Amino acid sequence: MDGPICRLFAGYPAHQIAGELVAKIDRLGMGALLTEQDRSSNDPQDALRRVHEQRPGSDLVLELEEWLTRRELQAVPKAMPTPHADPLIRTWSSIGAKAAIATNNAAVAAAAYVESRSLSDCIPHVYGRTPNLDLMKPNPHCLEQAITAMGAVTAATLMIGDAPTDFQAARQAGVTFLGYARNQHKERILKEAGAEVIVDSMGLVLDVLRSLP
C-alpha cells in the first residue's frame, strides 16, 4: 500500500514515528536491544523487527506493534494518494479485475485509507502486519492470504510493490511482480533485488489498461 497506492506518512513523517518508537523503547528500559542502525533508521518497522528478534512473542513486542498501529492510523487522514493510483484502481475494477492489499503496515490502517478514498468496493480484501512479525514480507503470508481471498490463480496474479521485500514475497508466492519506483533510489534497490520490470509512474499502467480493446 505505502508506495504504489499512497504515501501513508506524507503528513506524519515515518522518520518522526521511528524516532518516537526508539524513545519509547528507551523509556521502557529496552534500548540495549537496538543497534545504532535501528536508532538512525527512518523506518519504524526496523526497531520493531529488532525487538521482535530479541524478544519474540513477548508482551513488549505486542505493545510496540499496537503503538505503531495507532500511529499509522493517525497518519491516514494526511496520507497523499500516489499520482494516478485512484483512477488506476477504479479502472482495473471496472474491467472485472480483483484487487487486494498485502502490506507490512497494519491492516486496519490500510483499510482506513482505502475507505477514506471510497475505494472499498474496488479493494475489499486487505491483509497486513500482525503481532507475529515473522509473517511480514518478505514472508509471502499476507500475499498468499490475499490470493486465497480473491480466489485468484497464482500464475495470473500480479503484485505491484516498491520494496525488495515485496519482490521477494512475490517470488516466493509464485506471482508476477511489477516494481514501482518514484525515484532513482527506489529503482536502484529494486533492480539490485532482482526486479526486472519497473515503472516510475502509475500513469503508465493506467495508459496500458485504457488501451485494451
Buried (B, 14 or more C-beta within 10 A) or exposed (E): BBBBBBBBBBEBEBEBBBBBBBEBBEEEEBBEBBEEEBBEBEBBBBBBBBBBEBBEEEEBBEBBBEBBBEBBBEBBEEBEBBEBBBBBBBBBBEEEBBBBBBBBBBBBBBBBBBEBBEBEEBBBBBBBBBBBBEBBBBBBBBBBBBBEBBEBEEEEBBBBBBBBBBBBBBBBBEBBBBBBBBEEEBBEBBBEBEBEEBBBBBBEBBEEBEEEE
